[in-house]
C-alpha cells in the first residue's frame, strides 16, 4: 500500500507533534557523519534532502566550511523553524519534493538525506532524480528505516484488524538494486538495529506518532474504539521483558553511492551489504 505524500506533508506541518522524535535523527546523523569522515571529498555544493529543522544542514556546513549548503523539505512550517536556526554558512532553504528538485542537472557534489527517504512512495524515482542533479562522481549518502522497524507494534495491531496502522518501510536489497538501476556505482548499504526501551506504554505510542504517524493509503480513517484500544494496550503489555521494559525496534539502513562518470569505461557493478547488531530470533 503506497504512501500518500499529501498526508506526509500534513503530518509534518505540525512541528510540535514531531519534536520528540528528533533524538533518533541526531543519533543516526552522528553515525552517518562518522562514515562521511572516511570519504575523501571536498564538495562545493551540498543538498540536505529532507532537512527537517536543519540540524544536519548545520552539521554539514561545519564539516565543509565554505561550501554552499541548501536545505530542502516539503513542509513549510518545518522550514520556518529551520530558517530561525540558519547560520551564515547556509545558502538557503527550499520547500519542495525531493523527487522533483528545482535544481539543474550536474549541479550538486554531495546529497545527504537523513531518515526521509522512507516517506516517499517511490524511492527508485527519488534515486533517479538525485542522480540527475549530482555531478559525475558526486556522492549520495542517505539513511532510512528498514522493514523491520516497529515489528512488535505491527504484531499487536494485527491482532485487532487488517488496516495499516504502522508505516511500512523498504527492504535493504531492493534499495541497493534501485541505486544501481538509477545509475549509481559502488553502492554500500549497512543495516543496524536500535532498540528504544520504555516503561510506559503510552509514551511508546506517543513516540511512534512523533516519528510521523501513519501516511499509508490503507490506514484506518476512523478513530479506535475504547475496547480496541484496550486490546492494543494489553497486547503490548504482554511484550514486556524480564525487567518490565517495553521495546520499540528500529532497523536503520545507511547507504552511500557515487554517481557514475559516463566518460569512464563501464565496469562491474559491485554492491556491498553489511549488517550490525541484528537481533536474535
BALOBA-1460 file (C-alpha; in Angstrom, 3 decimals):
// residues 281
<rec num="1" residu="x" x="0.000" y="0.000" z="0.000"/>
<rec num="2" residu="x" x="1.614" y="3.280" z="-1.085"/>
<rec num="3" residu="x" x="2.471" y="6.305" z="0.987"/>
<rec num="4" residu="x" x="0.298" y="9.387" z="0.435"/>
<rec num="5" residu="x" x="2.606" y="12.374" z="0.058"/>
<rec num="6" residu="x" x="-0.020" y="14.950" z="0.966"/>
<rec num="7" residu="x" x="-0.695" y="13.073" z="4.184"/>
<rec num="8" residu="x" x="3.035" y="13.070" z="4.904"/>
<rec num="9" residu="x" x="3.099" y="16.830" z="4.401"/>
<rec num="10" residu="x" x="0.153" y="17.371" z="6.743"/>
<rec num="11" residu="x" x="1.713" y="15.162" z="9.426"/>
<rec num="12" residu="x" x="4.974" y="17.104" z="9.416"/>
<rec num="13" residu="x" x="3.308" y="20.503" z="9.079"/>
<rec num="14" residu="x" x="2.872" y="20.414" z="12.870"/>
<rec num="15" residu="x" x="6.413" y="20.547" z="14.262"/>
<rec num="16" residu="x" x="5.139" y="20.436" z="17.822"/>
<rec num="17" residu="x" x="3.884" y="16.905" z="17.168"/>
<rec num="18" residu="x" x="7.186" y="15.507" z="15.853"/>
<rec num="19" residu="x" x="9.717" y="17.160" z="18.161"/>
<rec num="20" residu="x" x="10.056" y="14.129" z="20.448"/>
<rec num="21" residu="x" x="11.450" y="12.062" z="17.565"/>
<rec num="22" residu="x" x="14.494" y="14.247" z="16.989"/>
<rec num="23" residu="x" x="16.685" y="12.135" z="19.256"/>
<rec num="24" residu="x" x="16.699" y="9.391" z="16.616"/>
<rec num="25" residu="x" x="17.608" y="11.781" z="13.792"/>
<rec num="26" residu="x" x="20.539" y="13.044" z="15.858"/>
<rec num="27" residu="x" x="21.742" y="9.532" z="16.642"/>
<rec num="28" residu="x" x="21.559" y="8.424" z="13.005"/>
<rec num="29" residu="x" x="23.117" y="11.691" z="11.789"/>
<rec num="30" residu="x" x="26.076" y="11.034" z="14.089"/>
<rec num="31" residu="x" x="26.552" y="7.575" z="12.573"/>
<rec num="32" residu="x" x="26.297" y="8.951" z="9.049"/>
<rec num="33" residu="x" x="28.770" y="11.720" z="9.827"/>
<rec num="34" residu="x" x="31.231" y="9.138" z="11.143"/>
<rec num="35" residu="x" x="31.058" y="7.304" z="7.816"/>
<rec num="36" residu="x" x="31.306" y="10.537" z="5.848"/>
<rec num="37" residu="x" x="34.565" y="11.379" z="7.634"/>
<rec num="38" residu="x" x="36.140" y="8.354" z="5.919"/>
<rec num="39" residu="x" x="35.283" y="9.592" z="2.419"/>
<rec num="40" residu="x" x="37.736" y="11.900" z="0.671"/>
<rec num="41" residu="x" x="35.504" y="14.628" z="-0.742"/>
<rec num="42" residu="x" x="35.642" y="18.424" z="-0.955"/>
<rec num="43" residu="x" x="32.151" y="19.485" z="-2.101"/>
<rec num="44" residu="x" x="31.285" y="22.969" z="-3.259"/>
<rec num="45" residu="x" x="27.507" y="22.440" z="-3.376"/>
<rec num="46" residu="x" x="25.647" y="20.267" z="-0.860"/>
<rec num="47" residu="x" x="21.956" y="19.373" z="-0.704"/>
<rec num="48" residu="x" x="20.319" y="18.223" z="2.530"/>
<rec num="49" residu="x" x="17.235" y="16.451" z="1.137"/>
<rec num="50" residu="x" x="14.505" y="16.289" z="3.762"/>
<rec num="51" residu="x" x="16.395" y="18.661" z="6.039"/>
<rec num="52" residu="x" x="13.759" y="18.965" z="8.766"/>
<rec num="53" residu="x" x="14.725" y="21.516" z="11.374"/>
<rec num="54" residu="x" x="18.196" y="21.945" z="9.757"/>
<rec num="55" residu="x" x="20.380" y="20.312" z="12.427"/>
<rec num="56" residu="x" x="22.011" y="18.146" z="9.749"/>
<rec num="57" residu="x" x="22.377" y="21.123" z="7.413"/>
<rec num="58" residu="x" x="24.330" y="22.965" z="10.097"/>
<rec num="59" residu="x" x="26.393" y="19.833" z="10.829"/>
<rec num="60" residu="x" x="27.428" y="19.583" z="7.178"/>
<rec num="61" residu="x" x="28.117" y="23.307" z="6.944"/>
<rec num="62" residu="x" x="30.513" y="22.976" z="9.871"/>
<rec num="63" residu="x" x="32.291" y="19.970" z="8.354"/>
<rec num="64" residu="x" x="32.582" y="21.550" z="4.894"/>
<rec num="65" residu="x" x="33.312" y="25.154" z="5.722"/>
<rec num="66" residu="x" x="32.860" y="27.364" z="2.666"/>
<rec num="67" residu="x" x="30.554" y="25.008" z="0.777"/>
<rec num="68" residu="x" x="27.168" y="26.218" z="-0.447"/>
<rec num="69" residu="x" x="24.558" y="24.480" z="1.726"/>
<rec num="70" residu="x" x="20.966" y="24.018" z="0.557"/>
<rec num="71" residu="x" x="18.279" y="22.537" z="2.805"/>
<rec num="72" residu="x" x="15.126" y="21.138" z="1.201"/>
<rec num="73" residu="x" x="11.949" y="19.921" z="2.874"/>
<rec num="74" residu="x" x="8.320" y="19.554" z="1.774"/>
<rec num="75" residu="x" x="6.914" y="21.080" z="4.985"/>
<rec num="76" residu="x" x="6.782" y="24.870" z="5.066"/>
<rec num="77" residu="x" x="6.218" y="25.152" z="8.867"/>
<rec num="78" residu="x" x="9.297" y="22.967" z="9.418"/>
<rec num="79" residu="x" x="11.358" y="25.205" z="7.124"/>
<rec num="80" residu="x" x="10.186" y="28.281" z="9.017"/>
<rec num="81" residu="x" x="11.750" y="26.781" z="12.140"/>
<rec num="82" residu="x" x="14.850" y="25.808" z="10.171"/>
<rec num="83" residu="x" x="15.201" y="29.372" z="8.904"/>
<rec num="84" residu="x" x="15.249" y="30.615" z="12.506"/>
<rec num="85" residu="x" x="18.269" y="28.397" z="13.189"/>
<rec num="86" residu="x" x="20.032" y="29.339" z="9.955"/>
<rec num="87" residu="x" x="23.635" y="30.459" z="10.170"/>
<rec num="88" residu="x" x="25.645" y="32.398" z="7.605"/>
<rec num="89" residu="x" x="27.097" y="29.125" z="6.330"/>
<rec num="90" residu="x" x="23.723" y="28.010" z="4.906"/>
<rec num="91" residu="x" x="22.906" y="29.366" z="1.452"/>
<rec num="92" residu="x" x="19.155" y="28.890" z="1.860"/>
<rec num="93" residu="x" x="16.160" y="26.611" z="2.224"/>
<rec num="94" residu="x" x="13.759" y="25.360" z="-0.434"/>
<rec num="95" residu="x" x="10.256" y="23.979" z="0.061"/>
<rec num="96" residu="x" x="9.682" y="21.104" z="-2.327"/>
<rec num="97" residu="x" x="9.536" y="17.405" z="-3.140"/>
<rec num="98" residu="x" x="12.986" y="15.802" z="-3.266"/>
<rec num="99" residu="x" x="11.831" y="13.574" z="-6.121"/>
<rec num="100" residu="x" x="11.276" y="16.687" z="-8.295"/>
<rec num="101" residu="x" x="14.152" y="19.014" z="-7.463"/>
<rec num="102" residu="x" x="14.270" y="22.643" z="-8.635"/>
<rec num="103" residu="x" x="17.966" y="22.235" z="-9.406"/>
<rec num="104" residu="x" x="19.980" y="21.980" z="-12.604"/>
<rec num="105" residu="x" x="21.453" y="18.687" z="-13.743"/>
<rec num="106" residu="x" x="25.038" y="18.005" z="-12.627"/>
<rec num="107" residu="x" x="24.969" y="20.849" z="-10.103"/>
<rec num="108" residu="x" x="25.451" y="19.166" z="-6.691"/>
<rec num="109" residu="x" x="28.569" y="17.490" z="-5.269"/>
<rec num="110" residu="x" x="27.002" y="15.820" z="-2.230"/>
<rec num="111" residu="x" x="23.421" y="14.809" z="-1.435"/>
<rec num="112" residu="x" x="22.710" y="13.948" z="2.184"/>
<rec num="113" residu="x" x="19.337" y="12.645" z="3.354"/>
<rec num="114" residu="x" x="18.697" y="11.511" z="6.916"/>
<rec num="115" residu="x" x="15.579" y="9.431" z="7.739"/>
<rec num="116" residu="x" x="13.497" y="10.978" z="4.969"/>
<rec num="117" residu="x" x="13.514" y="8.569" z="2.021"/>
<rec num="118" residu="x" x="11.010" y="6.165" z="3.587"/>
<rec num="119" residu="x" x="8.337" y="8.871" z="3.403"/>
<rec num="120" residu="x" x="8.293" y="8.738" z="-0.395"/>
<rec num="121" residu="x" x="6.163" y="6.103" z="-2.176"/>
<rec num="122" residu="x" x="8.697" y="5.518" z="-4.988"/>
<rec num="123" residu="x" x="12.341" y="5.516" z="-3.786"/>
<rec num="124" residu="x" x="13.631" y="4.481" z="-7.226"/>
<rec num="125" residu="x" x="12.192" y="7.682" z="-8.735"/>
<rec num="126" residu="x" x="13.930" y="9.618" z="-5.980"/>
<rec num="127" residu="x" x="17.248" y="7.914" z="-6.776"/>
<rec num="128" residu="x" x="16.914" y="8.855" z="-10.450"/>
<rec num="129" residu="x" x="16.283" y="12.487" z="-9.551"/>
<rec num="130" residu="x" x="19.167" y="12.578" z="-7.110"/>
<rec num="131" residu="x" x="21.383" y="11.064" z="-9.787"/>
<rec num="132" residu="x" x="20.261" y="13.750" z="-12.259"/>
<rec num="133" residu="x" x="21.340" y="16.672" z="-10.080"/>
<rec num="134" residu="x" x="24.587" y="15.127" z="-8.841"/>
<rec num="135" residu="x" x="27.792" y="15.875" z="-10.675"/>
<rec num="136" residu="x" x="29.724" y="12.919" z="-12.123"/>
<rec num="137" residu="x" x="31.472" y="11.136" z="-9.227"/>
<rec num="138" residu="x" x="29.224" y="13.056" z="-6.825"/>
<rec num="139" residu="x" x="28.378" y="11.345" z="-3.545"/>
<rec num="140" residu="x" x="24.968" y="10.289" z="-2.254"/>
<rec num="141" residu="x" x="24.620" y="9.404" z="1.430"/>
<rec num="142" residu="x" x="21.263" y="8.578" z="2.970"/>
<rec num="143" residu="x" x="19.581" y="6.737" z="5.808"/>
<rec num="144" residu="x" x="16.067" y="5.382" z="6.173"/>
<rec num="145" residu="x" x="14.051" y="2.991" z="8.295"/>
<rec num="146" residu="x" x="14.017" y="-0.625" z="7.140"/>
<rec num="147" residu="x" x="11.164" y="-3.104" z="7.012"/>
<rec num="148" residu="x" x="11.861" y="-4.481" z="10.495"/>
<rec num="149" residu="x" x="11.057" y="-1.153" z="12.160"/>
<rec num="150" residu="x" x="8.153" y="-1.241" z="14.656"/>
<rec num="151" residu="x" x="7.793" y="-5.001" z="14.175"/>
<rec num="152" residu="x" x="6.495" y="-5.503" z="17.722"/>
<rec num="153" residu="x" x="3.840" y="-2.849" z="17.244"/>
<rec num="154" residu="x" x="2.759" y="-4.288" z="13.894"/>
<rec num="155" residu="x" x="2.133" y="-7.647" z="15.543"/>
<rec num="156" residu="x" x="-0.010" y="-6.070" z="18.241"/>
<rec num="157" residu="x" x="-2.121" y="-4.188" z="15.686"/>
<rec num="158" residu="x" x="-2.521" y="-7.316" z="13.533"/>
<rec num="159" residu="x" x="-4.478" y="-8.914" z="16.378"/>
<rec num="160" residu="x" x="-7.106" y="-6.177" z="16.120"/>
<rec num="161" residu="x" x="-7.854" y="-5.572" z="12.428"/>
<rec num="162" residu="x" x="-6.315" y="-5.643" z="8.947"/>
<rec num="163" residu="x" x="-5.733" y="-1.900" z="8.481"/>
<rec num="164" residu="x" x="-2.257" y="-0.399" z="8.052"/>
<rec num="165" residu="x" x="-1.768" y="1.196" z="11.470"/>
<rec num="166" residu="x" x="2.005" y="1.396" z="11.176"/>
<rec num="167" residu="x" x="4.065" y="2.724" z="8.312"/>
<rec num="168" residu="x" x="5.660" y="0.130" z="6.037"/>
<rec num="169" residu="x" x="9.346" y="0.574" z="5.305"/>
<rec num="170" residu="x" x="11.618" y="-0.601" z="2.490"/>
<rec num="171" residu="x" x="13.798" y="-3.709" z="2.392"/>
<rec num="172" residu="x" x="17.530" y="-3.127" z="2.034"/>
<rec num="173" residu="x" x="18.221" y="-5.290" z="-1.036"/>
<rec num="174" residu="x" x="15.631" y="-3.584" z="-3.324"/>
<rec num="175" residu="x" x="17.118" y="-0.239" z="-2.303"/>
<rec num="176" residu="x" x="20.551" y="-1.416" z="-3.406"/>
<rec num="177" residu="x" x="19.159" y="-2.682" z="-6.693"/>
<rec num="178" residu="x" x="17.387" y="0.641" z="-7.172"/>
<rec num="179" residu="x" x="20.614" y="2.599" z="-6.730"/>
<rec num="180" residu="x" x="22.315" y="0.601" z="-9.475"/>
<rec num="181" residu="x" x="19.266" y="0.898" z="-11.734"/>
<rec num="182" residu="x" x="19.275" y="4.674" z="-11.247"/>
<rec num="183" residu="x" x="22.895" y="4.974" z="-12.378"/>
<rec num="184" residu="x" x="24.879" y="4.871" z="-9.138"/>
<rec num="185" residu="x" x="28.056" y="2.865" z="-8.741"/>
<rec num="186" residu="x" x="29.764" y="1.160" z="-5.806"/>
<rec num="187" residu="x" x="26.736" y="1.268" z="-3.507"/>
<rec num="188" residu="x" x="27.402" y="0.248" z="0.092"/>
<rec num="189" residu="x" x="24.421" y="-0.434" z="2.353"/>
<rec num="190" residu="x" x="24.632" y="-1.176" z="6.064"/>
<rec num="191" residu="x" x="21.881" y="-2.320" z="8.407"/>
<rec num="192" residu="x" x="21.934" y="-1.578" z="12.115"/>
<rec num="193" residu="x" x="19.407" y="-2.053" z="14.891"/>
<rec num="194" residu="x" x="18.490" y="0.417" z="17.592"/>
<rec num="195" residu="x" x="16.153" y="-0.681" z="20.384"/>
<rec num="196" residu="x" x="14.493" y="2.026" z="22.454"/>
<rec num="197" residu="x" x="13.050" y="0.833" z="25.765"/>
<rec num="198" residu="x" x="10.077" y="2.221" z="27.658"/>
<rec num="199" residu="x" x="8.426" y="1.737" z="30.997"/>
<rec num="200" residu="x" x="5.210" y="3.469" z="29.932"/>
<rec num="201" residu="x" x="3.174" y="2.084" z="27.022"/>
<rec num="202" residu="x" x="1.524" y="5.471" z="26.394"/>
<rec num="203" residu="x" x="4.952" y="7.068" z="25.941"/>
<rec num="204" residu="x" x="5.871" y="4.376" z="23.425"/>
<rec num="205" residu="x" x="2.762" y="5.100" z="21.360"/>
<rec num="206" residu="x" x="3.356" y="8.835" z="21.666"/>
<rec num="207" residu="x" x="6.858" y="8.451" z="20.247"/>
<rec num="208" residu="x" x="5.530" y="6.370" z="17.336"/>
<rec num="209" residu="x" x="3.199" y="9.248" z="16.479"/>
<rec num="210" residu="x" x="6.116" y="11.691" z="16.827"/>
<rec num="211" residu="x" x="8.019" y="9.775" z="14.140"/>
<rec num="212" residu="x" x="5.393" y="10.962" z="11.664"/>
<rec num="213" residu="x" x="2.417" y="8.745" z="12.258"/>
<rec num="214" residu="x" x="0.752" y="6.777" z="9.507"/>
<rec num="215" residu="x" x="0.561" y="8.036" z="5.916"/>
<rec num="216" residu="x" x="-0.293" y="4.694" z="4.310"/>
<rec num="217" residu="x" x="-3.230" y="4.645" z="1.902"/>
<rec num="218" residu="x" x="-4.613" y="1.573" z="3.686"/>
<rec num="219" residu="x" x="-4.761" y="3.262" z="7.082"/>
<rec num="220" residu="x" x="-7.891" y="3.297" z="9.177"/>
<rec num="221" residu="x" x="-9.763" y="6.562" z="8.687"/>
<rec num="222" residu="x" x="-11.865" y="6.436" z="11.843"/>
<rec num="223" residu="x" x="-10.784" y="6.531" z="15.469"/>
<rec num="224" residu="x" x="-10.006" y="3.476" z="17.546"/>
<rec num="225" residu="x" x="-12.846" y="2.375" z="19.785"/>
<rec num="226" residu="x" x="-12.267" y="2.084" z="23.527"/>
<rec num="227" residu="x" x="-12.381" y="-1.708" z="23.503"/>
<rec num="228" residu="x" x="-9.962" y="-1.927" z="20.568"/>
<rec num="229" residu="x" x="-7.538" y="0.459" z="22.220"/>
<rec num="230" residu="x" x="-7.597" y="-1.512" z="25.452"/>
<rec num="231" residu="x" x="-6.947" y="-4.677" z="23.439"/>
<rec num="232" residu="x" x="-3.890" y="-2.998" z="21.877"/>
<rec num="233" residu="x" x="-2.565" y="-1.934" z="25.271"/>
<rec num="234" residu="x" x="-2.998" y="-5.439" z="26.679"/>
<rec num="235" residu="x" x="-1.161" y="-6.930" z="23.714"/>
<rec num="236" residu="x" x="1.746" y="-4.516" z="24.185"/>
<rec num="237" residu="x" x="1.853" y="-5.170" z="27.923"/>
<rec num="238" residu="x" x="2.422" y="-8.876" z="27.209"/>
<rec num="239" residu="x" x="5.610" y="-7.997" z="25.320"/>
<rec num="240" residu="x" x="7.432" y="-6.621" z="28.381"/>
<rec num="241" residu="x" x="10.801" y="-8.254" z="29.027"/>
<rec num="242" residu="x" x="12.108" y="-9.691" z="32.281"/>
<rec num="243" residu="x" x="12.970" y="-6.212" z="33.531"/>
<rec num="244" residu="x" x="9.497" y="-4.900" z="32.816"/>
<rec num="245" residu="x" x="10.587" y="-2.893" z="29.773"/>
<rec num="246" residu="x" x="8.742" y="-2.423" z="26.515"/>
<rec num="247" residu="x" x="10.856" y="-2.246" z="23.372"/>
<rec num="248" residu="x" x="10.492" y="-0.340" z="20.122"/>
<rec num="249" residu="x" x="12.844" y="-1.635" z="17.442"/>
<rec num="250" residu="x" x="14.305" y="0.443" z="14.622"/>
<rec num="251" residu="x" x="16.011" y="-1.102" z="11.611"/>
<rec num="252" residu="x" x="18.341" y="1.609" z="10.320"/>
<rec num="253" residu="x" x="19.657" y="1.420" z="6.760"/>
<rec num="254" residu="x" x="22.627" y="3.680" z="5.998"/>
<rec num="255" residu="x" x="23.898" y="3.809" z="2.423"/>
<rec num="256" residu="x" x="26.271" y="5.672" z="0.181"/>
<rec num="257" residu="x" x="26.980" y="5.509" z="-3.543"/>
<rec num="258" residu="x" x="28.628" y="7.579" z="-6.257"/>
<rec num="259" residu="x" x="27.184" y="8.896" z="-9.464"/>
<rec num="260" residu="x" x="28.780" y="7.047" z="-12.337"/>
<rec num="261" residu="x" x="31.130" y="9.060" z="-14.510"/>
<rec num="262" residu="x" x="29.847" y="8.223" z="-18.004"/>
<rec num="263" residu="x" x="33.153" y="9.309" z="-19.554"/>
<rec num="264" residu="x" x="34.892" y="6.308" z="-17.989"/>
<rec num="265" residu="x" x="34.683" y="2.710" z="-19.269"/>
<rec num="266" residu="x" x="31.851" y="0.680" z="-17.776"/>
<rec num="267" residu="x" x="32.957" y="-1.783" z="-15.120"/>
<rec num="268" residu="x" x="31.360" y="-4.404" z="-12.950"/>
<rec num="269" residu="x" x="28.605" y="-3.272" z="-10.626"/>
<rec num="270" residu="x" x="29.704" y="-4.192" z="-7.105"/>
<rec num="271" residu="x" x="27.161" y="-3.923" z="-4.328"/>
<rec num="272" residu="x" x="28.055" y="-4.403" z="-0.675"/>
<rec num="273" residu="x" x="25.656" y="-5.158" z="2.178"/>
<rec num="274" residu="x" x="26.508" y="-5.203" z="5.858"/>
<rec num="275" residu="x" x="24.530" y="-5.959" z="8.975"/>
<rec num="276" residu="x" x="25.278" y="-4.963" z="12.545"/>
<rec num="277" residu="x" x="23.645" y="-5.975" z="15.790"/>
<rec num="278" residu="x" x="20.915" y="-7.992" z="14.125"/>
<rec num="279" residu="x" x="18.530" y="-9.166" z="16.872"/>
<rec num="280" residu="x" x="18.458" y="-12.843" z="17.774"/>
<rec num="281" residu="x" x="15.309" y="-14.799" z="16.953"/>
